[in-house]
């Protein structure tokens, strides 16, 4: 268990959820992996303006927390695909709700400009 998640378990379940899926780009990664496995480059393009270093760190955290599965195919050059675990797929409803909320919020802000 990663240290931030372990600490969050001492607070409340909301803090555990934030420790696992909060942070830079994690929910966006989950959103795009809901469509199926992606290679790093395709995921990087789908996520948007994230540096490869930051994306790699977020993927490692998500893998350590059991949300993302990383599969390395034995070929030259190596091919790596990322997909959601069953635990990661259980976030689908939350991702859809946050996506809808974010869209409504953006629309509300646009109406005030």
N, C-alpha and C positions, 0 to 999 in steps of 0.2 A: 504494500500500500504506500502510495506517495505521501510524503510528509504533510502537504497541504490538506489532503483528504483525511488523513489520520487526525489532524488538529480539528478539522471541521466536524468530525464525529463527536467531538466533545461539546459542540454547540447545539446544533439542531439539524434535521434532515434538509432544510432549505440550504443551509451552509454546505452540506455535503454535495448537493446537486450543483451549487455554484462552483465549488472546488473542482468538480469533475468536468462540467461543460461550460463554465464561465471562462472568460479570458479571450484573448485575441483569436478570432476566426474559428474557434472550435465548433460553435453551432452552425456556422456556414459550411464547414467541412462535413458535418453530419448531414446537413441538408442536401449537399451534392452527392454524398455517398448513398443516400436513400434511393437514388436512381440506379444503383448498381456499382460494381467495382470500377475503380479508376486508377490509372497509372499516375505517378507523381506529377508529370508535366501537365496532363489533362486536368488534374485536380487543382494545380496551381493556377491554370488559366481560368477555371470555373470559379474559384474562390475570389479572385480579383487582385487588388493591389497589395499583395502580401509578399514579403521577401521569401526566397526559398529557405533561408535559415529559420525564420519564424514559423513557416509552415512545417518544416521538419520537426521543430520542437513541439508544436501543438500535436502533430501526429504521434510523436513518441509518448507524450502525456496521455493521449486518448488510447493508445495501445496499452500502456501500463495500467490504465484504469479499466481495461476490458471492453472498451467501446468500439475500437477499430482493430481489425485484423490485418496484418502486413504479411503478404505472401511473396516470397522470392522464388522465381522460376529459374531452374538450373540451365541457363543458356548463356551464350556470349553474344552481345553484352547482356549482363543480367537484366531481367525484367522484374519489376516490383509492382504489385497491385495492392491497393488498399480497399477494404470493404468493411461494412458494419458487421459486428457480431450480433447475435440475437439480443444482447443487452443494448447495443447501439440502436438496433431497429426499434426497440421499445421506446425510443425518444421521438418517433415519428409524429405522434400527436402533439407533443410539446413544440417541436420544430414548426409544424403547420400553424399552431396557434400563435407562436411568436412571429412567424412570417406575416400572417394576416394582421396582427396587431401593428407590426412595423409599417406595413403598407398603409393602414388606416391612419396611423400617426403622421406618416409622410404626407399623405393627402391633406390632413388637417393643417399641417404646417404650410403646405403650398397654398392653401386657401387664404392664409393670412398674409402672404407676400404681396 
